[in-house]
């Protein structure tokens, strides 16, 4: 098969056919036999001898008949209207060494403009390539040159042009074109050199800047690790300043706050001094009264001294009255100042919506000053400190979902749950007592309680009413006080919390035991509490308590 899809037949001579002449090469060719049919019509060609005899025939060319004549030299003569169109040479069969080949018919390729023209050949091949625009003559397979590739780049064009030309005219023409192209290509070369120079400049600048940056950060790293951090000398000036340290702050955060307040010169110096001071990592959250321009070592030492701490600590179970007195002292205010502000501004301090304030409640903020440490330095306002405490309690209560838990435990709302937690905190002595104490409260509140008939009978509620902490209360005194905080005479819970419960008491209130406890006695009067399920067991515990106390 040939590239044009023909079967066996003559070989096309079109110069763009890459398979032209692969069958062989001979100086003179002879053909015998009839040609293969074209377009469905058989065509016959006269036999050509090997002695150079030429026969005259007709062939179709480009849709018309073309007449071809030969002179005595064997060269074809064309009609004028076909001048400049080279004849297509058809070779039947393949080339061999003897110059003869067989006749093999093949079907014409409709896409081949030369495949429709039969021609007769003589002993020698006519020269159809004498004109200037003609295709170059075919070469034998062994002498063929590769197909020309893409035009070489500007720098290699001269060499490519020299190799491409063979005769003097072509060489002169190519040399002239090469000079023109080289003349036009000079400017891009200069431009390229300029761009290369700019690129080198940019690389140098970037590289130099990178070295500078590395050097700078290397110096800073060396200073941080091995250099001496900026620091003041001595124990500071006479000027004082209060610095608040938040909960969870580390050395770098503390140092940054001290530097902003003018206490130390750099956070690095403070961190270094904290690491060199025994117990330096024990600095707690709170407000500290410090001096300006202190050395880092002096600042660390003073912050570890409790006398520098301007804090108010709310302990678990502490009543609001004790918290108010502590704030007055820290802020250097007259006694009772914070209590008055609390009564007037309690609605603006951020209490939860479910907090109550009926006429029987002594202090609406009771139970909502969460036990923790709070900064309280001179110059601060009491309402600001109280608001921090209320906000903390509100967040804690919200995290435990008190509204839903209260109904599960038989209470009406979250406010009652906080009240129970305050009772558990006040009556319980240890962590192990809290869950049992919570069960005692719930069992005594039940309508089915026939042991105490829903009376809590807690000394802690009566003491809260009096603002005291006395465990020895006479029966006459108890029966004579009609306050709803007197749980010996009033059934159910007191009007509100009697203190600020801590987190342990709150958790126990949410998860009481289920063992049937309904009585309890503090047998040693301080730290040990024993529980009973019946009144008879309670009497035994009471006698034991009286014996231990000398009553």
VEXDREN-2710 file (C-alpha; in Angstrom, 1 decimal):
% VEXDREN-2710
k/r/px/py/pz
1/UNK/0.0/0.0/0.0
2/UNK/1.2/3.6/-0.7
3/UNK/0.5/6.5/1.5
4/UNK/-2.3/7.7/-0.7
5/UNK/-4.2/4.5/0.0
6/UNK/-3.8/2.9/-3.4
7/UNK/-3.4/-0.7/-4.0
8/UNK/-0.8/-2.1/-6.2
9/UNK/-0.1/0.1/-9.1
10/UNK/2.2/2.8/-10.5
11/UNK/4.1/4.9/-8.0
12/UNK/3.1/8.6/-7.8
13/UNK/5.8/11.2/-8.6
14/UNK/4.4/14.1/-6.7
15/UNK/7.3/15.5/-4.7
16/UNK/5.2/15.8/-1.5
17/UNK/4.8/12.0/-1.5
18/UNK/7.3/10.7/1.1
19/UNK/7.2/7.2/-0.4
20/UNK/8.1/8.3/-3.9
21/UNK/10.6/6.1/-5.5
22/UNK/10.9/3.5/-2.7
23/UNK/10.7/0.7/-5.2
24/UNK/14.1/1.3/-6.7
25/UNK/15.9/3.6/-9.2
26/UNK/17.0/3.3/-12.7
27/UNK/18.2/5.7/-15.4
28/UNK/15.7/4.5/-18.0
29/UNK/12.3/2.9/-17.3
30/UNK/10.1/0.8/-19.5
31/UNK/6.5/0.0/-18.9
32/UNK/4.5/-2.7/-20.4
33/UNK/0.9/-3.8/-20.1
34/UNK/-2.3/-1.9/-19.7
35/UNK/-2.8/0.7/-17.1
36/UNK/-5.3/0.2/-14.2
37/UNK/-8.8/1.6/-14.7
38/UNK/-9.5/5.2/-13.5
39/UNK/-12.8/6.5/-12.4
40/UNK/-14.4/3.3/-13.4
41/UNK/-13.2/3.5/-17.0
42/UNK/-10.4/1.4/-18.4
43/UNK/-7.6/3.3/-20.1
44/UNK/-5.0/1.8/-22.4
45/UNK/-1.6/3.1/-23.1
46/UNK/0.7/2.1/-25.9
47/UNK/3.7/0.1/-25.1
48/UNK/7.0/1.9/-24.7
49/UNK/10.2/0.2/-25.8
50/UNK/13.5/0.5/-24.0
51/UNK/15.2/2.1/-27.0
52/UNK/13.8/5.6/-26.5
53/UNK/10.8/5.4/-28.8
54/UNK/8.0/7.6/-27.7
55/UNK/4.4/7.3/-28.5
56/UNK/2.0/10.1/-28.6
57/UNK/-1.1/9.9/-26.4
58/UNK/-3.7/11.9/-24.6
59/UNK/-4.3/12.3/-20.9
60/UNK/-6.8/14.2/-18.9
61/UNK/-5.4/17.1/-16.9
62/UNK/-7.4/19.2/-14.5
63/UNK/-10.7/18.4/-16.2
64/UNK/-9.5/19.0/-19.8
65/UNK/-7.6/17.1/-22.5
66/UNK/-4.0/17.9/-22.7
67/UNK/-2.0/17.2/-25.9
68/UNK/1.6/16.3/-25.5
69/UNK/4.1/16.1/-28.4
70/UNK/7.7/15.0/-28.4
71/UNK/10.5/16.3/-30.5
72/UNK/13.4/14.2/-31.8
73/UNK/15.3/14.7/-28.6
74/UNK/12.6/13.0/-26.5
75/UNK/11.5/16.2/-24.7
76/UNK/7.8/16.8/-24.5
77/UNK/6.2/19.8/-26.1
78/UNK/3.2/21.3/-24.3
79/UNK/0.3/23.4/-25.4
80/UNK/0.7/26.9/-24.3
81/UNK/-2.3/26.8/-22.0
82/UNK/-0.6/24.1/-19.9
83/UNK/2.8/25.8/-19.6
84/UNK/4.1/25.7/-16.1
85/UNK/2.2/22.6/-15.0
86/UNK/4.5/19.7/-14.8
87/UNK/3.3/16.3/-15.9
88/UNK/2.8/13.6/-13.3
89/UNK/4.9/10.6/-13.8
90/UNK/3.2/7.3/-13.1
91/UNK/5.4/4.3/-12.5
92/UNK/3.8/0.9/-12.8
93/UNK/5.1/-1.6/-10.2
94/UNK/8.3/-1.0/-8.4
95/UNK/11.8/0.0/-9.6
96/UNK/14.3/-2.7/-10.2
97/UNK/17.9/-2.9/-11.2
98/UNK/17.2/-3.7/-14.8
99/UNK/15.0/-0.7/-15.3
100/UNK/11.8/-2.8/-15.9
101/UNK/8.8/-3.2/-13.7
102/UNK/5.6/-5.0/-13.7
103/UNK/2.1/-3.6/-14.3
104/UNK/0.0/-3.4/-11.2
105/UNK/-3.4/-1.7/-11.4
106/UNK/-4.5/0.6/-8.6
107/UNK/-7.5/2.7/-7.9
108/UNK/-7.2/6.5/-8.3
109/UNK/-7.1/8.6/-5.2
110/UNK/-9.7/11.4/-5.5
111/UNK/-7.6/13.7/-3.4
112/UNK/-4.6/13.4/-5.6
113/UNK/-4.6/16.0/-8.3
114/UNK/-2.1/14.1/-10.3
115/UNK/-3.7/10.7/-10.1
116/UNK/-6.1/11.3/-13.0
117/UNK/-3.5/11.8/-15.7
118/UNK/-2.1/8.8/-17.5
119/UNK/1.1/9.3/-19.5
120/UNK/3.3/7.2/-21.7
121/UNK/7.0/7.0/-21.2
122/UNK/9.8/6.5/-23.5
123/UNK/13.3/5.1/-23.0
124/UNK/14.4/8.2/-21.1
125/UNK/12.6/10.4/-18.7
126/UNK/11.9/13.9/-19.9
127/UNK/13.2/16.8/-17.9
128/UNK/10.2/18.6/-16.4
129/UNK/12.2/20.6/-14.0
130/UNK/13.9/23.1/-16.2
131/UNK/11.7/26.0/-15.2
132/UNK/12.5/28.2/-12.2
133/UNK/9.2/27.5/-10.4
134/UNK/9.3/23.7/-10.9
135/UNK/9.7/21.2/-8.1
136/UNK/13.2/19.8/-7.7
137/UNK/13.9/16.5/-9.4
138/UNK/13.3/13.3/-7.5
139/UNK/16.3/11.7/-5.9
140/UNK/17.1/8.0/-5.5
141/UNK/16.3/6.7/-2.0
142/UNK/19.9/6.6/-1.0
143/UNK/20.5/10.3/-1.8
144/UNK/17.3/11.8/-0.5
145/UNK/17.4/14.5/2.1
146/UNK/15.1/14.8/5.1
147/UNK/12.1/16.9/4.9
148/UNK/12.8/20.5/5.9
149/UNK/11.9/21.2/9.5
150/UNK/10.9/24.4/11.2
151/UNK/12.9/27.4/10.4
152/UNK/15.9/27.7/12.7
153/UNK/16.1/30.4/15.4
154/UNK/17.6/33.8/14.7
155/UNK/21.0/32.9/16.0
156/UNK/21.3/29.7/13.9
157/UNK/19.6/31.0/10.7
158/UNK/22.9/31.7/8.9
159/UNK/24.2/28.2/9.4
160/UNK/20.9/26.7/8.3
161/UNK/20.7/28.8/5.2
162/UNK/24.2/27.8/4.1
163/UNK/23.4/24.1/4.4
164/UNK/20.1/24.5/2.6
165/UNK/21.4/25.9/-0.7
166/UNK/23.4/24.2/-3.4
167/UNK/23.8/26.5/-6.4
168/UNK/25.3/30.0/-6.4
169/UNK/22.0/31.8/-7.0
170/UNK/20.2/30.1/-4.1
171/UNK/23.3/30.8/-1.9
172/UNK/23.4/34.4/-2.8
173/UNK/19.7/34.8/-2.2
174/UNK/19.9/33.1/1.2
175/UNK/23.0/35.1/2.2
176/UNK/21.1/38.3/1.5
177/UNK/18.1/37.2/3.4
178/UNK/20.3/36.1/6.3
179/UNK/22.0/39.6/6.4
180/UNK/18.6/41.2/6.5
181/UNK/17.3/39.0/9.3
182/UNK/20.5/39.5/11.3
183/UNK/20.2/43.3/10.9
184/UNK/16.6/43.2/12.2
185/UNK/17.6/40.9/15.1
186/UNK/20.2/43.2/16.7
187/UNK/17.8/45.2/18.8
188/UNK/16.2/42.2/20.6
189/UNK/19.6/41.0/21.5
190/UNK/20.4/44.2/23.1
191/UNK/17.1/44.2/24.9
192/UNK/17.7/40.7/26.1
193/UNK/21.1/41.8/27.5
194/UNK/19.4/44.7/29.2
195/UNK/16.8/42.3/30.7
196/UNK/19.5/40.0/31.8
197/UNK/21.3/42.8/33.6
198/UNK/18.1/43.9/35.3
199/UNK/17.4/40.4/36.4
200/UNK/20.9/40.1/37.8
201/UNK/20.4/43.3/39.7
202/UNK/17.1/42.1/41.1
203/UNK/18.7/38.8/42.2
204/UNK/21.5/40.7/43.9
205/UNK/19.1/43.0/45.7
206/UNK/16.9/40.1/46.8
207/UNK/19.9/38.1/47.9
208/UNK/21.3/41.0/49.7
209/UNK/18.0/41.8/51.4
210/UNK/17.7/38.2/52.4
211/UNK/21.1/38.2/54.0
212/UNK/20.2/41.4/55.8
213/UNK/17.0/39.9/57.1
214/UNK/18.7/36.7/58.2
215/UNK/21.4/38.8/59.9
216/UNK/18.8/40.9/61.7
217/UNK/16.7/38.0/63.0
218/UNK/19.8/36.1/63.8
219/UNK/20.9/39.0/66.0
220/UNK/17.5/39.3/67.6
221/UNK/17.5/35.5/68.3
222/UNK/21.0/35.8/69.8
223/UNK/19.9/38.7/72.0
224/UNK/16.8/36.8/73.1
225/UNK/18.7/33.6/73.9
226/UNK/22.1/34.8/75.0
227/UNK/22.0/38.6/75.2
228/UNK/21.1/40.7/78.2
229/UNK/17.5/41.9/78.1
230/UNK/16.8/45.6/78.8
231/UNK/16.1/46.1/82.5
232/UNK/15.8/48.8/85.2
233/UNK/18.0/48.8/88.3
234/UNK/16.8/49.0/91.9
235/UNK/13.5/48.6/93.6
236/UNK/11.6/51.3/91.7
237/UNK/10.6/54.9/92.3
238/UNK/8.1/56.3/94.8
239/UNK/5.3/56.2/92.2
240/UNK/3.0/53.2/92.5
241/UNK/0.6/51.6/90.0
242/UNK/-1.9/48.8/90.2
243/UNK/-1.6/46.0/87.6
244/UNK/-4.3/43.5/87.0
245/UNK/-3.2/40.0/86.1
246/UNK/-5.9/37.8/84.5
247/UNK/-6.5/34.2/85.3
248/UNK/-4.3/31.8/83.4
249/UNK/-1.7/34.4/82.4
250/UNK/1.8/33.1/81.9
251/UNK/5.2/34.8/82.3
252/UNK/5.2/36.5/78.9
253/UNK/1.7/37.9/79.4
254/UNK/2.5/39.1/82.9
255/UNK/5.8/40.7/81.7
256/UNK/4.0/42.4/78.8
257/UNK/1.4/43.9/81.2
258/UNK/4.1/45.1/83.6
259/UNK/6.0/46.7/80.7
260/UNK/2.9/48.6/79.5
261/UNK/2.4/49.9/83.1
262/UNK/6.0/51.1/83.3
263/UNK/6.9/48.6/86.1
264/UNK/9.7/46.7/84.1
265/UNK/11.7/47.7/81.1
266/UNK/11.1/44.6/79.1
267/UNK/9.0/41.4/79.2
268/UNK/12.2/39.4/78.4
269/UNK/13.8/40.6/81.6
270/UNK/10.8/39.7/83.7
271/UNK/10.6/36.2/82.2
272/UNK/14.3/35.7/82.8
273/UNK/14.0/36.9/86.4
274/UNK/10.9/34.7/87.0
275/UNK/12.8/31.7/85.9
276/UNK/15.8/32.5/88.2
277/UNK/13.6/33.1/91.3
278/UNK/12.6/30.1/93.3
279/UNK/8.8/29.7/93.2
280/UNK/8.6/32.4/90.5
281/UNK/5.9/30.5/88.7
282/UNK/3.6/30.8/91.7
283/UNK/2.3/34.3/90.8
284/UNK/-1.5/34.2/91.0
285/UNK/-4.2/36.1/89.2
286/UNK/-5.3/39.3/90.8
287/UNK/-4.4/43.0/91.2
288/UNK/-0.9/44.0/92.4
289/UNK/0.3/47.3/93.8
290/UNK/3.8/47.8/92.3
291/UNK/6.3/50.6/91.8
292/UNK/7.3/52.3/88.6
293/UNK/10.7/51.4/87.0
294/UNK/11.5/48.3/89.1
295/UNK/14.1/45.8/88.2
296/UNK/12.6/42.6/86.9
297/UNK/13.9/40.6/89.9
298/UNK/12.4/43.1/92.4
299/UNK/9.0/43.0/90.6
300/UNK/8.9/39.2/90.8
301/UNK/9.8/39.2/94.5
302/UNK/7.2/41.8/95.3
303/UNK/4.5/40.0/93.4
304/UNK/5.1/36.9/95.4
305/UNK/4.5/38.9/98.6
306/UNK/0.8/38.7/99.6
307/UNK/1.1/42.3/100.8
308/UNK/1.4/43.5/97.2
309/UNK/-1.8/41.7/96.2
310/UNK/-4.8/44.0/96.0
311/UNK/-7.4/41.2/95.7
312/UNK/-10.7/40.3/97.2
313/UNK/-11.1/36.5/97.7
314/UNK/-14.6/35.2/97.9
315/UNK/-14.5/31.8/99.7
316/UNK/-17.0/29.0/99.3
317/UNK/-20.1/29.5/101.4
318/UNK/-19.1/33.0/102.4
319/UNK/-22.0/35.4/102.9
320/UNK/-22.3/38.7/100.9
321/UNK/-21.8/40.7/104.1
322/UNK/-18.2/39.5/104.4
323/UNK/-17.5/40.2/100.7
324/UNK/-18.8/43.8/101.0
325/UNK/-16.5/44.4/104.0
326/UNK/-13.5/43.1/102.2
327/UNK/-14.1/45.3/99.2
328/UNK/-14.4/48.4/101.4
329/UNK/-11.1/47.6/103.0
330/UNK/-9.2/47.0/99.7
331/UNK/-10.6/50.2/98.2
332/UNK/-10.1/52.2/101.3
333/UNK/-13.8/53.1/101.6
334/UNK/-15.9/53.8/104.7
335/UNK/-17.5/50.6/106.2
336/UNK/-20.9/49.8/104.6
337/UNK/-20.1/51.7/101.3
338/UNK/-20.2/48.6/99.1
339/UNK/-23.3/47.2/100.8
340/UNK/-25.3/50.4/100.1
341/UNK/-24.2/50.3/96.5
342/UNK/-25.2/46.7/96.2
343/UNK/-28.7/47.4/97.4
344/UNK/-29.2/50.4/95.1
345/UNK/-27.6/49.0/91.9
346/UNK/-28.2/45.2/92.1
347/UNK/-30.5/45.3/89.0
348/UNK/-27.7/46.7/86.8
349/UNK/-25.0/44.2/87.8
350/UNK/-26.1/41.4/85.4
351/UNK/-28.2/39.0/87.5
352/UNK/-29.8/36.2/85.5
353/UNK/-33.4/36.7/84.5
354/UNK/-34.6/33.9/86.9
355/UNK/-33.1/35.6/90.0
356/UNK/-35.9/36.6/92.4
357/UNK/-36.3/39.6/94.7
358/UNK/-39.4/39.4/96.8
359/UNK/-40.0/41.3/100.0
360/UNK/-38.7/38.5/102.2
361/UNK/-35.2/38.2/100.6
362/UNK/-32.6/39.9/102.7
363/UNK/-30.0/40.4/99.8
364/UNK/-30.9/40.0/96.1
365/UNK/-27.2/39.4/95.4
366/UNK/-26.8/36.5/97.9
367/UNK/-25.7/33.4/96.1
368/UNK/-24.5/35.3/93.0
369/UNK/-21.0/36.4/94.1
370/UNK/-19.1/33.4/92.7
371/UNK/-16.2/32.2/95.0
372/UNK/-12.9/33.2/93.3
373/UNK/-10.2/35.8/93.5
374/UNK/-10.9/39.3/92.1
375/UNK/-8.7/42.4/91.7
376/UNK/-9.7/45.2/94.0
377/UNK/-7.2/48.0/94.1
378/UNK/-7.5/51.6/95.3
379/UNK/-9.2/53.7/92.6
380/UNK/-11.5/51.0/91.4
381/UNK/-15.3/51.2/91.9
382/UNK/-17.2/48.7/94.1
383/UNK/-19.9/48.2/91.5
384/UNK/-17.2/47.2/88.9
385/UNK/-15.9/44.5/91.3
386/UNK/-19.4/43.2/92.1
387/UNK/-20.2/43.0/88.5
388/UNK/-17.3/40.7/87.8
389/UNK/-18.5/38.4/90.6
390/UNK/-22.1/38.3/89.4
391/UNK/-20.9/37.7/85.8
392/UNK/-18.8/34.8/86.9
393/UNK/-21.7/33.2/88.8
394/UNK/-24.1/33.7/85.9
395/UNK/-21.7/31.9/83.5
396/UNK/-21.2/29.0/85.9
397/UNK/-24.9/28.5/86.5
398/UNK/-25.7/28.7/82.8
399/UNK/-23.1/26.0/82.1
400/UNK/-24.9/23.6/84.4
401/UNK/-28.3/24.2/83.0
402/UNK/-30.0/24.8/86.3
403/UNK/-33.5/25.4/84.9
404/UNK/-33.9/21.9/83.5
405/UNK/-32.1/20.2/86.5
406/UNK/-34.4/21.9/89.0
407/UNK/-37.5/20.4/87.7
408/UNK/-35.9/17.0/87.6
409/UNK/-35.2/17.3/91.3
410/UNK/-38.7/18.4/92.3
411/UNK/-38.0/22.1/92.5
412/UNK/-39.8/25.0/90.9
413/UNK/-36.9/26.8/89.3
414/UNK/-33.2/27.5/89.2
415/UNK/-33.4/30.0/92.0
416/UNK/-34.5/27.3/94.4
417/UNK/-31.7/25.1/93.2
418/UNK/-29.1/27.7/94.1
419/UNK/-30.8/28.1/97.5
420/UNK/-30.5/24.3/98.1
421/UNK/-26.8/24.5/97.1
422/UNK/-26.2/27.3/99.6
423/UNK/-27.7/25.0/102.3
424/UNK/-25.6/22.1/101.3
425/UNK/-22.5/24.3/101.4
426/UNK/-23.4/25.7/104.9
427/UNK/-24.3/22.4/106.6
428/UNK/-21.8/20.1/104.9
429/UNK/-18.3/20.0/106.4
430/UNK/-16.4/17.9/103.8
431/UNK/-16.6/17.1/100.2
432/UNK/-17.9/13.6/101.0
433/UNK/-20.8/15.1/103.1
434/UNK/-22.2/17.2/100.3
435/UNK/-24.2/14.5/98.3
436/UNK/-25.7/13.1/101.5
437/UNK/-26.6/16.6/102.8
438/UNK/-28.3/17.3/99.4
439/UNK/-30.4/14.1/99.9
440/UNK/-31.4/15.2/103.4
441/UNK/-32.7/18.5/102.0
442/UNK/-34.7/16.8/99.2
443/UNK/-36.2/14.2/101.5
444/UNK/-37.3/16.7/104.1
445/UNK/-39.0/18.8/101.3
446/UNK/-41.1/15.9/100.1
447/UNK/-44.8/16.1/100.9
448/UNK/-44.6/12.5/102.1
449/UNK/-42.1/13.4/104.8
450/UNK/-43.7/12.4/108.2
451/UNK/-40.4/12.6/110.1
452/UNK/-40.1/16.4/110.1
453/UNK/-43.3/17.3/108.3
454/UNK/-41.4/19.3/105.6
455/UNK/-39.5/21.3/108.1
456/UNK/-35.8/21.7/107.3
457/UNK/-34.8/22.7/110.9
458/UNK/-31.4/24.0/109.9
459/UNK/-29.4/26.2/112.3
460/UNK/-27.6/27.8/109.3
461/UNK/-30.8/29.5/108.1
462/UNK/-31.5/31.0/111.5
463/UNK/-27.9/32.2/111.9
464/UNK/-28.1/33.8/108.5
465/UNK/-31.1/35.8/109.7
466/UNK/-29.1/37.0/112.7
467/UNK/-25.8/37.5/110.8
468/UNK/-24.1/35.1/113.2
469/UNK/-22.5/31.6/113.1
470/UNK/-23.7/30.2/116.4
471/UNK/-24.6/26.5/116.6
472/UNK/-26.1/26.7/120.1
473/UNK/-29.6/28.1/119.7
474/UNK/-32.2/27.7/122.5
475/UNK/-35.6/26.3/121.7
476/UNK/-37.2/29.4/123.1
477/UNK/-35.3/31.7/120.8
478/UNK/-36.1/29.7/117.8
479/UNK/-39.8/29.6/118.5
480/UNK/-40.0/33.3/119.1
481/UNK/-38.7/34.4/115.7
482/UNK/-41.3/34.6/112.9
483/UNK/-38.9/35.2/110.0
484/UNK/-39.3/32.9/107.0
485/UNK/-35.5/32.2/107.3
486/UNK/-36.4/30.4/110.6
487/UNK/-36.8/26.9/109.1
488/UNK/-37.7/25.5/112.5
489/UNK/-41.0/27.1/112.3
490/UNK/-41.5/27.7/108.5
491/UNK/-41.8/24.7/106.1
492/UNK/-39.9/24.4/102.9
493/UNK/-36.9/26.4/101.7
494/UNK/-35.9/29.9/103.0
495/UNK/-36.8/32.8/100.8
496/UNK/-33.3/32.7/99.1
497/UNK/-29.8/31.6/99.3
498/UNK/-27.9/32.0/102.6
499/UNK/-24.4/32.2/101.1
500/UNK/-22.4/31.7/97.9
501/UNK/-22.1/28.0/97.1
502/UNK/-18.9/26.7/95.6
503/UNK/-18.7/24.3/92.6
504/UNK/-18.4/21.2/94.7
505/UNK/-21.6/21.9/96.6
506/UNK/-23.3/22.8/93.4
507/UNK/-22.4/19.5/91.7
508/UNK/-23.5/17.5/94.8
509/UNK/-26.8/19.4/94.7
510/UNK/-27.3/18.2/91.1
511/UNK/-26.3/14.7/91.9
512/UNK/-27.5/13.6/95.5
513/UNK/-27.3/10.2/97.0
514/UNK/-30.3/7.9/97.1
515/UNK/-29.8/6.1/100.4
516/UNK/-32.7/7.4/102.4
517/UNK/-30.8/9.9/104.6
518/UNK/-33.1/12.3/106.5
519/UNK/-31.1/13.2/109.7
520/UNK/-27.6/14.3/110.4
521/UNK/-25.4/15.4/113.4
522/UNK/-22.0/17.0/113.6
523/UNK/-20.6/14.7/116.2
524/UNK/-17.4/16.6/116.9
525/UNK/-18.8/20.0/116.2
526/UNK/-16.4/20.9/113.4
527/UNK/-15.4/18.5/110.6
528/UNK/-17.2/15.2/111.1
529/UNK/-20.9/14.7/110.2
530/UNK/-22.9/11.5/110.6
531/UNK/-26.2/10.7/109.0
532/UNK/-29.2/8.7/110.0
533/UNK/-32.4/7.4/108.3
534/UNK/-34.7/7.2/111.3
535/UNK/-35.5/9.3/114.3
536/UNK/-34.1/6.6/116.7
537/UNK/-30.8/6.6/114.9
538/UNK/-30.8/10.4/115.1
539/UNK/-31.3/10.3/118.9
540/UNK/-28.2/8.0/119.3
541/UNK/-26.1/10.4/117.2
542/UNK/-27.4/13.4/119.2
543/UNK/-26.5/11.8/122.5
544/UNK/-23.0/11.0/121.1
545/UNK/-22.6/14.7/120.1
546/UNK/-23.7/16.0/123.5
547/UNK/-21.2/13.6/125.2
548/UNK/-18.4/14.9/123.0
549/UNK/-19.2/18.5/123.7
550/UNK/-19.6/18.1/127.5
551/UNK/-23.3/19.0/127.5
END
